Structures are given as C-alpha cells and as structure tokens.
Amino acid sequence: MDEMTLDTQTAAIRVDGLSRWYGATQALAEVSLALDRGITGLLGPNGAGKTTLLSVLATVAEPDTGQVSVFGLDPRDRSERVEIRRRLGYLPQELRYHRHFTVARFLDYIAILKEMTDRRQRAEEVARVLAATGLEGQARKRIRALSGGMRQRLGIAQALLGHPDLLILDEPTAGLDPEQRLRFRELLSDLPGDPLIVLSTHQADDIAAISPRVVVLLEGRVCFTGTPAELAATADGRVWASGQRDERAHLSWRGGDNLWRNVGDGPPDGAEIIPPTVEDGYLLLAHAAVTR
Amino acid sequence: MTEHFSSGHADRVLLAGYAAGAVDEATAWSIEAHVTACTTCRSALSAQVDAGRLARNRSVLHVRLALGDTGRTRRWGIPDHLLRLLAATPSLRRSWLLSVVGVLAVVTGEAVLARYSLGGPVRGNPSQQALVPFLLVAPLLALAGVAAAFMPWFDPAYRLVAAAPFSGFTLLLVRATSALAVAMVPVACAAFAVPGPSWLPAAFLLPSLAVCALALAAVTVVGPLAAAAAAGAVWVLAVLLLAGAHLPLTVVQWHGQAVAAGVLLAAAAVLFLRHDRIELGWMR
C-alpha cells in the first residue's frame, strides 16, 4: 500500500502536526505522516530532523506539540508507552556500548531490558539474532575488540531481539561494507510477521533497493512521501548527460563512462536527457529546500 | 543425573527425551554440554533430531557458555536476570571503586593528620573538627554511586534503556541498592581508621541511606542532576552548619540519626507513590 492509498485513520503509525524544539532550534516543524507495515525509508541530510522523528516514534523523546499514534497507542501515556516498547526494536544513531561487555552479555542485557526473564529463552533469542547478523563466532568477544562494522551489526542484532513488530533503525547501514549492506537488505526482507520498519539513511540506493515507501525530510519538514519510483520521477527531464560540466546544473559529476551527469532545473536545448534515479530526485528536492 | 551418564555416554532414553523436548532445563544443558564433546552421543542424537535443530541447540549452548552461570547467587534467591543487570551498573566498575577508595584515603589521611596536629591547630573540639571532611564526603560517595545509576551520561546504552519496556524503577532500585552496598564497605573501613568514636563505622549507614533515598525521591520530581545536587546540598549544609557550631558529629549522633530516619521514611513514601514517574533516559 503506498502513501496515496494509505488510510491515515487506520495506519499503524499516525503523526499529526508533530513539532520538537531543542532550545531555540526547531528540529521538527508540523510533521504529519501515516505509515503502515512494510519498510519505509527516511531520507534527508544531517540536521533534517530524521533522528528526532525516529526518537519520538521510538518513545524516547516527547513531542512538544502534535499527536503521535503507534499501533493505536499514545506514547504520551505512560502505560501505552510501555506497550509500544514491548513491540519495539530500536537502533539509535551512533549507539554506544558498555565496552567491557562481551557480545553475548550485551545482547543478554538488552534481552532482559525487553522483559525476557527466562534464561533459556534469552539464550535462544541471543543465538538467533547472532546467527541472523552473522555474529555467531563473536559471542565471547568483548565489544571493544569489535570492528565498526561488527558493532553496527551488533546494534542491528539487539534491535531484532524479541521479534519486534516495529523496527526503528537510525542509519543502520552506516559503517557496513557493501557485502554487509546487501546482507542487511536480505535480513530485512526475510523478517517474518511483516513488521513495520522505519529506517533512516543517507544512502538513496538503500532506499531504492528495499523500501516500497520513502519519506524525504528537509529542515524538519516532510517534503515528499511516495514510492522510490515517484521520487525518481520528480527529476524527470532534469537530468542530462554532457561531455563536460554544465554550469547550469545544480550538481554535476563525471560517471564511469567519462560523461558528465548533470542534475538541475534547466537542461539546455538538445541536451541528452537521461532517466533519473532516486538520488537525482532527492538531490533536486534538497537543493530546492536550501534555495527556498 | 549421573546415572544417565554412567557408561560415560548419555543413555538412549535420555537422548530421546531431549530430542522430544521433554527434559528439564538443567538436564538439557547437561546433555548439550556432553554432546558437544562426545562424538558417539552426538551421532546417537543426530539420528533422533534433525540437523537444523541440533545446530540451533549447539548455537544456544555456545551462547550459554559465553554468558556463564550465576548459579551460586541464584541459590541465594536473587533472580538471574536481576544479577545480569548489575553488570551495567557504572558504580560497580573497578575504576569507580578505585576513585571511591582514593577519595576516602585522602579524607581519612587528612583527619588523621589534623587529629594529631600535624595539619596545624584545630579550633573547637579538635577530635570532632578533624572529622568534618570525612563527615562531608562519606555519604556523598554513596550518593554519587546511586546518582550514577540514574544519570544518562553514565550509561552508554541509555537510549536502549529508555526504549525498553523494563521498569525504570526496578532497574534504578537494583542499581542503587548495589551501588549503595558497595560504597558503604570502603566507607565503613575508612571510618575505623579515622580518629573518632568506635560507633562511627555504623553511624554512616542511616544518613547515607537517607541522602540516597532523598535523591531517588527527588528524581521523580526534577531532573537527575538537580535531584542528586539537591540531596547532596542538604547533607553538606547540615554538616557545615553543625561544624560552624563546633558540633559536626551531631549529624551522625542520635539527633542526626532521628532526622535521617524521618527523611528516609518520607523519601520512601514519595518513591512508593511516584515510582511510575521514573523512566531512565526519557527526554522531555
């Protein structure tokens, strides 16, 4: 179901007029969204408000104004907030760890925080997420000895504990090498139970590859909601190839074929128009927001 | 259990029970540990359990071995999962404990020097005035350990704590109790060393409990830093006022103990009534 046909009254997540301030800085400005099960990619530059929005959805930050409903539950109400947390898997941006913990101890600790008090159930769950993230051989390793990519996979592993119904992943592919990114896409695609997944990224190709829905957030505002194809289509006729850099383009770069790929509002007459990508659509939206 | 392994191998009835998932947890763990090392029993088990399940069981066993056992402490009646939570308590780290011991060594040394007039003349009651730094610091060390239990910046994974359904109050109580217990040991030892009355080591317990409980109660009303600072300020003010009257020991004598008991009861009542306000890491 895409955004156009999504019933905002029955959507699993409903956000209406959400604003959040940090001192004098407004991180989110009147954000309204409706999200349903499946994967939604959140795209935006640094400081666009992605992390703040995900923090609110993950019930760790309270909105200053506006309404949020997750599975029909209100995160402002304490008991409903706990209910949301029982169904939540959360990977914060730049997750920090107890570095003296081993991988297994850390996951066991998080499993306890997710109210798994039975030892055997916890061990089974820890073994499952270790296998899912390719960390089986690292169970006894101390976190301080892990590479950045392994730590990121550990962050993803802890989010998967307890088969969450709602997965909030803030920059999950940061620090992953290309193969690990592909394995991550595979992992998300194979998750049972059709959970609702919201992930933020700078990588437009990640969005194009795994998210049937994309939300572009710029300067705290939602600038686009739709499918990746629809985002790419916003750049129709505004991407062209040339033998040298075109000064009329907002952005130009030389591709592997030695031709310049130009993205801008006004291609010259007779320019070789080429099919746009999700990244082109996103770049044009971001440029429009900056020059607004 | 040993009768099932009498020949050095697990008997077939036991393996069949394990394959059917009909054995208790302790037996399952024994079998898993045995088959990891015994190829004969592994082969016998393979015939009864599919390879996928066996591999999963082996993975679970590896995780359980990596986690270790908390058997002895579980026998004391403390649930395993609460013990596991202690591992993330900041004030139980070696570096923290060394800091506590270091601070106590300094104030104890200062008290000893002042008592024997090596640190210059002391006004008023010399034995009491020499104790002022120690009286100031001892409960504050316990308070610092408890405060570290609820201040987000002492917990690197606090965002995960905030997003988890586990009761923030339970987590705080587990951490605070362990922090307080651990801090009181070096405080009591140091109190033996300072030149004071013989009852001094025991006299810190109730005031320390009261100051920590006051901070916990305050954290249901104000932010964690303000709560810890307010509780600490109450103690410092009391000690300094009494020191000004040349009666600093009064803060841990009968009158002081009575006031501490009152504060402890009041704080406990506030905690009982408002414990659901405690959410570690929740950002308003």
Interface residues (C-beta under 8 A of the other chain):
Chain A: S55 A58 T59 V60 A61 E62 R78 V82 E83 R85 R86 L88 Y90 P92 L95 R96 Y97 H98 R99 H100 F101 T102 V103 A104 R105 F106 D108 Y109 I110 I112 L113 K114 E115 M116 T117 R119 R120 R122 A123 E124 V126 A127 L130 A131 E136 A139 R140 Q158
Chain B: E25 A28 R56 S59 V60 H62 V63 R64 A66 L67 P79 D80 H81 R84 L85 A87 A88 R93 P156 A157 R159 L160 V161 A162 A163 A164 P165 F166 L171 D276 E279 G281 W282 M283 R284
